[in-house]
């Protein structure tokens, strides 16, 4: 039950942030807990809650949600940026 509440609040906050920032390119859940709960997130009502924005729900439907599963995504990005500069 606690996990379901956590997923619901995560979806609500992610949806609010996506709507506020107009994140049409997608929302990236980049945390260790998201990676661990990947299967549970995909099977839960996360997407439905994410899209529940009343009259604005049609803006939310096309926004993709990505779950980052890389161990050190920030370091990987920094390394890629360094390689690109050299």
MDAnalysis code that builds the backbone (N, CA, C; Angstrom):
import MDAnalysis as mda
import numpy as np

u = mda.Universe.empty(258, n_residues=86, atom_resindex=np.repeat(np.arange(86), 3), trajectory=True)
u.add_TopologyAttr("name", ["N", "CA", "C"] * 86)
u.add_TopologyAttr("resid", np.arange(1, 87))
u.add_TopologyAttr("resname", ["UNK", "UNK", "UNK", "UNK", "UNK", "UNK", "UNK", "UNK", "UNK", "UNK", "UNK", "UNK", "UNK", "UNK", "UNK", "UNK", "UNK", "UNK", "UNK", "UNK", "UNK", "UNK", "UNK", "UNK", "UNK", "UNK", "UNK", "UNK", "UNK", "UNK", "UNK", "UNK", "UNK", "UNK", "UNK", "UNK", "UNK", "UNK", "UNK", "UNK", "UNK", "UNK", "UNK", "UNK", "UNK", "UNK", "UNK", "UNK", "UNK", "UNK", "UNK", "UNK", "UNK", "UNK", "UNK", "UNK", "UNK", "UNK", "UNK", "UNK", "UNK", "UNK", "UNK", "UNK", "UNK", "UNK", "UNK", "UNK", "UNK", "UNK", "UNK", "UNK", "UNK", "UNK", "UNK", "UNK", "UNK", "UNK", "UNK", "UNK", "UNK", "UNK", "UNK", "UNK", "UNK", "UNK"])
u.atoms.positions = np.array([
    [0.824, -1.190, 0.000],
    [0.000, 0.000, 0.000],
    [0.870, 1.257, 0.000],
    [1.937, 1.252, 0.780],
    [2.853, 2.396, 0.821],
    [3.494, 2.625, -0.538],
    [3.859, 1.547, -1.205],
    [4.469, 1.659, -2.525],
    [3.484, 2.254, -3.530],
    [2.234, 1.870, -3.442],
    [1.213, 2.434, -4.325],
    [1.044, 3.938, -4.094],
    [1.095, 4.359, -2.833],
    [1.016, 5.792, -2.515],
    [2.237, 6.525, -3.083],
    [3.400, 5.927, -2.923],
    [4.624, 6.530, -3.454],
    [4.519, 6.710, -4.974],
    [4.066, 5.674, -5.667],
    [3.933, 5.718, -7.123],
    [2.936, 6.805, -7.519],
    [1.847, 6.899, -6.803],
    [0.836, 7.923, -7.109],
    [1.407, 9.330, -6.947],
    [2.104, 9.579, -5.841],
    [2.690, 10.904, -5.621],
    [3.787, 11.203, -6.635],
    [4.563, 10.201, -6.987],
    [5.594, 10.389, -8.009],
    [4.949, 10.772, -9.336],
    [3.876, 10.102, -9.690],
    [3.164, 10.402, -10.939],
    [2.554, 11.801, -10.908],
    [1.968, 12.180, -9.783],
    [1.385, 13.518, -9.663],
    [2.450, 14.599, -9.818],
    [3.564, 14.434, -9.127],
    [4.639, 15.428, -9.195],
    [5.295, 15.463, -10.573],
    [5.520, 14.298, -11.154],
    [6.116, 14.247, -12.491],
    [5.175, 14.885, -13.510],
    [3.890, 14.641, -13.373],
    [2.915, 15.248, -14.275],
    [2.861, 16.759, -14.125],
    [2.878, 17.236, -12.895],
    [2.872, 18.684, -12.665],
    [4.131, 19.333, -13.238],
    [5.275, 18.696, -13.024],
    [6.536, 19.238, -13.547],
    [6.534, 19.233, -15.073],
    [6.039, 18.159, -15.669],
    [5.990, 18.062, -17.132],
    [5.079, 19.134, -17.715],
    [3.974, 19.384, -17.069],
    [3.034, 20.386, -17.562],
    [3.617, 21.793, -17.373],
    [4.228, 22.031, -16.227],
    [4.799, 23.343, -15.943],
    [5.948, 23.672, -16.890],
    [6.808, 22.685, -17.129],
    [7.995, 22.903, -17.956],
    [7.769, 22.599, -19.432],
    [6.541, 22.191, -19.776],
    [6.195, 21.816, -21.148],
    [7.212, 20.800, -21.689],
    [7.337, 19.709, -20.981],
    [8.337, 18.678, -21.272],
    [7.872, 17.755, -22.391],
    [7.643, 18.311, -23.572],
    [7.118, 17.511, -24.678],
    [8.122, 16.483, -25.177],
    [9.410, 16.685, -24.877],
    [10.429, 15.709, -25.266],
    [10.466, 14.497, -24.360],
    [9.793, 14.581, -23.233],
    [9.717, 13.443, -22.333],
    [10.111, 13.768, -20.916],
    [9.747, 12.869, -20.041],
    [10.099, 12.936, -18.619],
    [11.019, 11.755, -18.341],
    [12.153, 12.045, -17.743],
    [13.142, 11.012, -17.429],
    [13.156, 10.781, -15.924],
    [12.823, 9.580, -15.515],
    [12.891, 9.206, -14.108],
    [14.273, 8.592, -13.902],
    [15.169, 9.391, -13.383],
    [16.565, 8.966, -13.269],
    [16.958, 8.845, -11.802],
    [16.489, 7.812, -11.178],
    [16.865, 7.550, -9.794],
    [17.012, 6.046, -9.621],
    [17.758, 5.684, -8.637],
    [17.974, 4.258, -8.376],
    [16.652, 3.561, -8.064],
    [15.784, 4.241, -7.328],
    [14.505, 3.605, -6.976],
    [13.629, 3.402, -8.207],
    [13.686, 4.332, -9.167],
    [12.915, 4.158, -10.400],
    [13.418, 2.955, -11.186],
    [14.732, 2.797, -11.234],
    [15.307, 1.657, -11.949],
    [14.929, 0.339, -11.270],
    [14.961, 0.329, -9.945],
    [14.620, -0.885, -9.200],
    [13.133, -1.224, -9.379],
    [12.299, -0.203, -9.408],
    [10.851, -0.408, -9.498],
    [10.328, -0.353, -10.931],
    [11.189, -0.451, -11.917],
    [10.812, -0.305, -13.322],
    [9.594, -1.156, -13.697],
    [9.657, -2.441, -13.421],
    [8.542, -3.331, -13.766],
    [7.270, -2.952, -13.018],
    [7.416, -2.605, -11.746],
    [6.255, -2.220, -10.949],
    [5.654, -0.916, -11.468],
    [6.506, 0.047, -11.824],
    [6.026, 1.315, -12.380],
    [5.240, 1.087, -13.664],
    [5.776, 0.240, -14.529],
    [5.119, -0.022, -15.804],
    [3.779, -0.742, -15.633],
    [3.647, -1.556, -14.597],
    [2.405, -2.288, -14.347],
    [1.406, -1.483, -13.510],
    [1.870, -0.415, -12.883],
    [1.003, 0.362, -11.990],
    [0.163, 1.360, -12.787],
    [-0.580, 2.185, -12.061],
    [-1.389, 3.223, -12.707],
    [-0.626, 4.539, -12.820],
    [0.700, 4.466, -12.825],
    [1.544, 5.657, -12.928],
    [1.148, 6.514, -14.127],
    [1.048, 5.901, -15.305],
    [0.744, 6.645, -16.522],
    [-0.622, 7.327, -16.434],
    [-1.609, 6.621, -15.923],
    [-2.955, 7.188, -15.807],
    [-2.949, 8.398, -14.883],
    [-2.281, 8.270, -13.746],
    [-2.219, 9.380, -12.789],
    [-1.413, 10.539, -13.375],
    [-0.333, 10.228, -14.074],
    [0.495, 11.240, -14.730],
    [-0.350, 12.084, -15.687],
    [-1.255, 11.451, -16.408],
    [-2.067, 12.133, -17.418],
    [-3.302, 12.813, -16.850],
    [-3.695, 12.516, -15.620],
    [-4.915, 13.081, -15.027],
    [-4.743, 14.567, -14.744],
    [-5.059, 15.387, -15.724],
    [-4.953, 16.835, -15.550],
    [-6.226, 17.529, -16.019],
    [-7.343, 16.840, -15.878],
    [-8.627, 17.430, -16.236],
    [-8.679, 17.822, -17.705],
    [-9.048, 19.082, -17.961],
    [-9.165, 19.564, -19.338],
    [-7.833, 19.544, -20.088],
    [-6.732, 19.513, -19.373],
    [-5.410, 19.545, -20.008],
    [-4.811, 18.161, -20.221],
    [-5.580, 17.123, -19.966],
    [-5.064, 15.755, -20.105],
    [-4.574, 15.468, -21.517],
    [-5.186, 16.092, -22.514],
    [-4.760, 15.833, -23.896],
    [-3.345, 16.341, -24.167],
    [-2.852, 17.292, -23.366],
    [-1.463, 17.730, -23.495],
    [-0.496, 16.704, -22.919],
    [-0.969, 15.921, -21.961],
    [-0.104, 14.981, -21.248],
    [0.066, 13.653, -21.982],
    [-0.947, 13.237, -22.722],
    [-0.919, 11.915, -23.361],
    [0.288, 11.676, -24.254],
    [0.704, 12.638, -25.090],
    [1.837, 12.354, -25.978],
    [3.216, 12.453, -25.307],
    [3.283, 12.895, -24.056],
    [4.584, 13.046, -23.395],
    [5.109, 11.672, -22.997],
    [6.262, 11.284, -23.541],
    [6.821, 9.975, -23.169],
    [7.458, 10.017, -21.783],
    [7.488, 8.870, -21.145],
    [8.140, 8.726, -19.843],
    [9.238, 7.683, -20.003],
    [10.445, 8.058, -19.618],
    [11.593, 7.164, -19.712],
    [12.104, 6.855, -18.312],
    [12.467, 5.613, -18.097],
    [13.071, 5.210, -16.835],
    [14.541, 4.921, -17.115],
    [15.400, 5.730, -16.549],
    [16.838, 5.587, -16.759],
    [17.350, 4.466, -15.867],
    [17.969, 3.471, -16.486],
    [18.453, 2.319, -15.720],
    [19.981, 2.254, -15.672],
    [20.654, 3.202, -16.303],
    [22.124, 3.218, -16.279],
    [22.610, 3.438, -14.853],
    [23.722, 2.806, -14.526],
    [24.247, 2.903, -13.159],
    [24.711, 4.321, -12.821],
    [25.396, 4.977, -13.730],
    [25.929, 6.319, -13.485],
    [25.645, 7.220, -14.691],
    [24.384, 7.573, -14.917],
    [24.055, 8.324, -16.124],
    [24.714, 9.698, -16.197],
    [24.883, 10.360, -15.075],
    [25.515, 11.684, -15.091],
    [26.973, 11.588, -15.529],
    [27.679, 10.595, -15.019],
    [29.085, 10.428, -15.399],
    [29.212, 10.023, -16.864],
    [28.284, 9.210, -17.343],
    [28.290, 8.810, -18.748],
    [28.073, 10.031, -19.639],
    [27.166, 10.893, -19.255],
    [26.918, 12.123, -20.012],
    [28.103, 13.057, -19.998],
    [28.748, 13.192, -18.843],
    [29.939, 14.042, -18.752],
    [31.054, 13.495, -19.637],
    [31.262, 12.185, -19.608],
    [32.300, 11.571, -20.443],
    [32.003, 11.793, -21.924],
    [30.742, 11.671, -22.323],
    [30.363, 11.898, -23.714],
    [30.621, 13.348, -24.117],
    [30.338, 14.276, -23.225],
    [30.581, 15.695, -23.515],
    [32.071, 15.974, -23.661],
    [32.890, 15.357, -22.820],
    [34.336, 15.545, -22.916],
    [34.889, 14.991, -24.218],
    [34.408, 13.822, -24.614],
    [34.855, 13.219, -25.874],
    [34.449, 14.086, -27.057],
    [33.252, 14.653, -26.990],
    [32.753, 15.490, -28.093],
    [33.570, 16.776, -28.229],
    [34.089, 17.301, -27.120],
    [34.887, 18.534, -27.155],
    [36.298, 18.307, -27.674],
    [36.793, 17.077, -27.570],
    [38.189, 16.840, -27.980],
    [38.315, 16.351, -29.389],
])
